[in-house]
């Protein structure tokens, strides 16, 4: 939904949105430099590419429903997230910043991401945490961005990822500031208290998941089967293979 994307980007230009975007950028600075490869794809143009500045991947691209999206110095693709125009097993890292909570088919998007990722490729997800002060505030502001999004819980998202063959390598929550635009006081105290005592209830969560490599189960040949026991007429037991050794 391009209208939601436009409204979300406008919200990130507000004072509260700018503070959150700065925290997310800082959080990714501790994650993206550890993920290597040839191609990185961000789906959704939140931050217009600024979230990718710490990545060491040489080719970074931002995919958006909106045409003529400026994400310099990165390349851009105009497409929908649930039908990616990208070959299978081709992308090393995919970043989803606040995309799943504003799309009608989040599970289909994850299926597409699994398809385009190379084996052992990485998926990085940023999402609003419903188990937080922001999740509570959402019930009182459900008609405006970003509170009208479908906040997905960590547990549900991890279940989806497991079904699609992902292993969660890292998860954490952050940003414990109050969800008020006019709250201008120093939030350092809130961050210290939140990170120490309520570390699972930050306003935003980060998940890093790796695409699992499917291993083939070898089929044993018949000649490798274990000997079977055959009862002779005399009542004694003897071991025999599938081949007759009497000759």
Backbone torsions as a table, in degrees:
resi	resn	phi	psi	omega
1	UNK	NA	105.2	-175.5
2	UNK	-64.6	-33.9	179.6
3	UNK	-62.0	-39.7	177.2
4	UNK	-65.8	-38.7	179.4
5	UNK	-63.8	-41.2	178.4
6	UNK	-63.5	-46.5	-179.8
7	UNK	-64.6	-38.5	-179.9
8	UNK	-65.4	-42.5	178.2
9	UNK	-64.5	-36.3	176.6
10	UNK	-66.2	-38.0	178.0
11	UNK	-64.1	-37.7	179.1
12	UNK	-68.6	-10.7	174.9
13	UNK	-88.4	-8.2	176.8
14	UNK	-75.6	164.8	179.0
15	UNK	-55.7	-43.7	179.2
16	UNK	-66.5	-42.9	178.9
17	UNK	-63.3	-38.1	178.5
18	UNK	-65.6	-39.2	177.9
19	UNK	-64.2	-42.3	179.4
20	UNK	-66.7	-43.6	-179.5
21	UNK	-61.4	-37.8	177.7
22	UNK	-64.3	-40.4	178.0
23	UNK	-67.3	-38.1	179.3
24	UNK	-67.5	-39.8	177.1
25	UNK	-62.0	-42.0	178.3
26	UNK	-65.0	-40.6	179.7
27	UNK	-63.3	-41.7	179.9
28	UNK	-70.4	-21.8	176.8
29	UNK	-64.6	-21.6	177.2
30	UNK	-92.9	-4.4	-175.4
31	UNK	-116.8	-52.5	-173.4
32	UNK	-61.5	-37.7	179.6
33	UNK	-60.7	-16.8	-179.9
34	UNK	-91.5	-3.3	-178.1
35	UNK	-109.4	115.6	-174.3
36	UNK	-108.8	167.2	177.6
37	UNK	153.9	-170.6	-178.7
38	UNK	-99.8	-30.9	-173.9
39	UNK	-135.0	130.4	173.7
40	UNK	-121.4	135.2	-179.7
41	UNK	-124.3	124.1	169.1
42	UNK	-100.4	127.1	178.9
43	UNK	-101.8	120.8	-170.7
44	UNK	94.2	139.3	-173.0
45	UNK	-102.0	33.8	174.8
46	UNK	-59.2	126.7	-179.6
47	UNK	81.7	-5.0	179.5
48	UNK	51.2	39.0	175.4
49	UNK	94.3	-9.3	-176.3
50	UNK	-67.4	-22.1	179.5
51	UNK	-70.5	-16.7	-175.3
52	UNK	-97.0	3.3	-172.0
53	UNK	-62.0	-26.0	-178.7
54	UNK	-89.3	-3.1	-177.8
55	UNK	-72.0	144.7	177.0
56	UNK	-98.9	0.5	178.0
57	UNK	-69.7	133.7	-172.7
58	UNK	-69.5	-42.2	-178.2
59	UNK	-109.4	111.8	177.6
60	UNK	-114.3	139.7	-176.9
61	UNK	-137.0	144.0	178.3
62	UNK	-115.0	123.4	179.4
63	UNK	-103.4	132.6	-177.4
64	UNK	-147.0	154.8	174.4
65	UNK	-72.6	-22.8	-176.2
66	UNK	-88.7	129.9	179.4
67	UNK	-75.4	159.6	176.1
68	UNK	57.8	36.5	176.3
69	UNK	-78.7	123.7	-178.8
70	UNK	-87.2	114.6	178.9
71	UNK	-130.9	38.6	-178.7
72	UNK	-57.3	137.8	9.5
73	UNK	-94.2	19.8	-175.8
74	UNK	-92.2	154.9	174.1
75	UNK	-77.0	165.3	-176.5
76	UNK	-138.4	153.2	178.3
77	UNK	-130.1	135.4	175.7
78	UNK	-100.0	107.0	-176.7
79	UNK	-164.6	173.0	177.2
80	UNK	-96.1	151.8	-172.3
81	UNK	-76.7	-23.7	-177.3
82	UNK	-94.7	7.8	174.5
83	UNK	-149.5	75.2	-171.6
84	UNK	-74.7	130.2	179.4
85	UNK	-83.0	53.4	-175.3
86	UNK	-132.5	139.2	-179.5
87	UNK	-64.6	152.3	179.5
88	UNK	-66.9	150.1	176.3
89	UNK	54.1	51.5	-172.4
90	UNK	-129.1	-17.8	-175.0
91	UNK	-111.1	138.8	-178.6
92	UNK	-86.9	-38.7	-177.5
93	UNK	-138.4	133.8	174.8
94	UNK	-121.7	133.0	179.0
95	UNK	-116.7	127.7	179.0
96	UNK	-119.1	93.4	178.4
97	UNK	-92.8	106.5	175.3
98	UNK	55.2	46.1	179.6
99	UNK	-102.6	-44.9	-171.3
100	UNK	-64.0	-33.4	-176.5
101	UNK	-75.9	-7.8	-179.1
102	UNK	-120.1	14.2	177.9
103	UNK	-114.1	149.8	-178.2
104	UNK	-71.9	-32.7	-176.0
105	UNK	-123.2	71.4	-178.4
106	UNK	-63.5	-34.4	-179.4
107	UNK	-67.8	-36.5	177.0
108	UNK	-65.2	-36.9	176.8
109	UNK	-62.9	-41.9	178.2
110	UNK	-65.0	-35.6	176.0
111	UNK	-63.3	-41.7	178.1
112	UNK	-65.0	-39.4	178.2
113	UNK	-63.2	-43.1	178.1
114	UNK	-60.9	-36.0	-178.8
115	UNK	-67.1	-43.3	-174.0
116	UNK	-83.5	-18.4	-179.9
117	UNK	-72.8	142.9	173.4
118	UNK	-71.4	158.6	172.2
119	UNK	-55.8	132.3	-176.2
120	UNK	71.7	13.9	173.6
121	UNK	-72.5	165.6	-172.8
122	UNK	-115.1	143.9	174.3
123	UNK	-119.6	127.8	179.2
124	UNK	-116.9	124.5	-176.6
125	UNK	-121.0	130.6	168.9
126	UNK	-112.9	128.0	-178.6
127	UNK	-147.2	156.1	176.2
128	UNK	-75.5	132.6	-175.5
129	UNK	-89.1	116.8	178.8
130	UNK	-68.6	-21.3	178.9
131	UNK	-92.4	64.4	-178.1
132	UNK	-156.9	175.8	174.4
133	UNK	-60.3	-35.1	178.3
134	UNK	-67.2	-35.5	176.9
135	UNK	-65.6	-36.2	177.1
136	UNK	-70.8	-43.6	-179.8
137	UNK	-62.8	-28.4	-179.5
138	UNK	-57.8	-34.2	-177.5
139	UNK	-70.4	-13.5	178.1
140	UNK	-104.8	-6.2	-177.9
141	UNK	-135.0	46.5	-170.2
142	UNK	-79.7	0.1	-177.1
143	UNK	-101.1	-2.2	-176.6
144	UNK	-129.6	155.0	175.1
145	UNK	-68.7	140.5	-1.5
146	UNK	-93.3	6.4	-172.0
147	UNK	-72.8	-13.9	179.1
148	UNK	-88.2	6.2	177.2
149	UNK	-78.9	165.1	177.9
150	UNK	-93.2	93.0	-177.7
151	UNK	-69.0	119.9	-178.5
152	UNK	-93.7	133.7	179.9
153	UNK	-74.0	155.8	176.8
154	UNK	-60.0	-40.0	-178.1
155	UNK	-62.9	-45.6	179.8
156	UNK	-64.9	-43.2	-178.6
157	UNK	-64.2	-40.1	178.5
158	UNK	-67.1	-34.2	175.0
159	UNK	-63.9	-44.6	177.5
160	UNK	-60.2	-44.3	-178.9
161	UNK	-64.1	-39.4	178.9
162	UNK	-64.1	-41.0	178.9
163	UNK	-64.6	-29.5	-179.0
164	UNK	-89.6	1.2	176.2
165	UNK	89.4	32.1	177.6
166	UNK	-107.9	145.9	170.7
167	UNK	-108.2	123.2	179.2
168	UNK	-75.2	120.0	-177.9
169	UNK	-98.2	-25.9	-177.3
170	UNK	-154.7	141.6	173.0
171	UNK	-152.3	140.2	175.0
172	UNK	-165.2	162.2	177.0
173	UNK	-117.6	157.3	-178.2
174	UNK	-156.3	179.2	-178.1
175	UNK	63.6	96.0	-177.3
176	UNK	-107.0	15.1	177.5
177	UNK	-69.1	156.9	-179.6
178	UNK	-72.4	147.9	-174.9
179	UNK	-84.2	46.9	-177.6
180	UNK	-120.1	132.4	-179.9
181	UNK	-66.1	-35.4	-174.5
182	UNK	-92.4	11.2	179.0
183	UNK	-87.3	100.5	-172.8
184	UNK	-106.8	2.6	-179.7
185	UNK	-70.7	162.9	179.4
186	UNK	-64.8	127.5	-177.5
187	UNK	-99.7	9.6	-178.7
188	UNK	-59.7	-40.9	179.7
189	UNK	-62.6	-44.4	179.2
190	UNK	-62.5	-39.2	179.2
191	UNK	-64.6	-41.1	179.9
192	UNK	-65.6	-45.5	179.5
193	UNK	-64.4	-45.7	-177.4
194	UNK	-64.8	-45.7	-177.6
195	UNK	-67.6	-24.8	-178.1
196	UNK	-90.3	-40.2	-171.4
197	UNK	-109.6	-23.0	-178.4
198	UNK	-133.1	52.4	-172.2
199	UNK	-64.1	-19.7	-179.4
200	UNK	-92.9	2.5	-173.0
201	UNK	-121.2	29.0	174.3
202	UNK	-67.7	159.8	-175.5
203	UNK	-67.9	-27.1	-176.7
204	UNK	-130.5	143.7	174.7
205	UNK	-115.0	153.4	174.8
206	UNK	-119.7	129.6	175.4
207	UNK	-124.8	131.6	171.7
208	UNK	-117.5	118.4	-177.8
209	UNK	-124.8	149.2	-179.4
210	UNK	-117.3	134.7	178.9
211	UNK	-68.4	124.7	-177.5
212	UNK	-74.2	141.5	176.4
213	UNK	-85.9	125.5	179.7
214	UNK	-78.5	122.9	179.0
215	UNK	-99.9	143.9	179.6
216	UNK	-86.7	137.7	177.5
217	UNK	-89.6	116.3	-178.1
218	UNK	-65.7	143.4	177.5
219	UNK	-97.9	124.0	-178.4
220	UNK	-71.9	137.3	176.1
221	UNK	-73.3	154.7	-177.5
222	UNK	-61.7	-35.2	-176.9
223	UNK	-71.7	-6.3	176.9
224	UNK	-98.3	1.5	-178.1
225	UNK	-68.7	154.2	-178.8
226	UNK	-71.3	147.6	176.4
227	UNK	-59.7	147.9	177.5
228	UNK	-106.7	157.2	179.8
229	UNK	-96.8	129.7	-179.1
230	UNK	-119.6	131.5	179.6
231	UNK	-88.6	119.2	178.4
232	UNK	-82.0	170.3	-178.2
233	UNK	-62.3	-27.3	-179.0
234	UNK	-77.6	-6.7	178.7
235	UNK	92.2	-1.9	178.5
236	UNK	-89.4	164.6	-179.1
237	UNK	-108.4	140.4	172.9
238	UNK	-139.7	150.3	178.5
239	UNK	-88.5	137.2	179.4
240	UNK	-139.8	145.4	175.5
241	UNK	-93.0	-178.4	178.4
242	UNK	-74.6	-13.6	177.7
243	UNK	-101.8	148.0	-179.0
244	UNK	-87.8	116.7	-178.8
245	UNK	-97.2	8.2	-176.2
246	UNK	-67.5	-25.9	179.5
247	UNK	-94.3	NA	NA
